[in-house]
Amino acid sequence: MDQLAEETDVNAELAQTVRSEVEKYVGQSDTSHLYPVFDSENHQYCVITVRHHPTRLAPRVVVMARLIGNKIIIEEDTTDKPLVDALMVNAHVPREQIILAYAGEKLPETNVEE
């Protein structure tokens, strides 16, 4: 297997791992519903909360993660069960592979122009 095929397999496996862990935050409470919003093509996975009854409070992101190469970037996590812990404990992802952007950790450099 060539290196590109290996990287594709690893990224697909990592993407499935991240999606699976983020999906565990989906559900509902007495006041709101937590919906998954997944973009598998671009490897971006989040859960938003929407109130059950009309309110002036806008839906908000509860947890969001995306992949850049073999790094997991956690953009947002407002839960009492942090995604970083779930990834390390449940999925055995090394901490060095996870970047907490919401906590100010430095993002990897990319060749994408903004």
C-alpha positions, 0 to 999 in steps of 0.5 A, a space after each residue: 500500500 502506498 503512503 497516500 492510500 495509507 494516509 487516506 485510510 488513517 484519515 477515514 478511520 480518524 474521521 469516523 472516530 471523531 464523528 462517532 464521539 461527537 454523535 454521542 452528544 446528540 439527544 434532548 433535555 427538558 428545554 432543548 434538542 441537540 442536533 448533529 450537523 455533520 459535513 463528512 466531505 470536509 471532516 467537520 462535525 458538530 452538535 447544536 442545541 435548539 430550544 423546544 419552545 420558541 425563544 429569542 435565544 438562538 441555537 448555539 454550538 455545543 461541541 464542534 470538531 474538525 480534521 486537518 490532516 491527522 490532527 483533530 481540532 476541537 473548535 468549541 466544547 461547552 459540555 461537562 464531559 469534554 470531547 478531548 477526554 472522550 477521544 483519549 479515553 474511548 477512542 485512544 487518540 493521543 493528546 498530541 493529536 488533539 488541538 483545543 482551539 477554543 482554549 487557544 492552542 495553536 492550529 497547524 499551518 495549512 496551505 489553504 489561502 483565506 
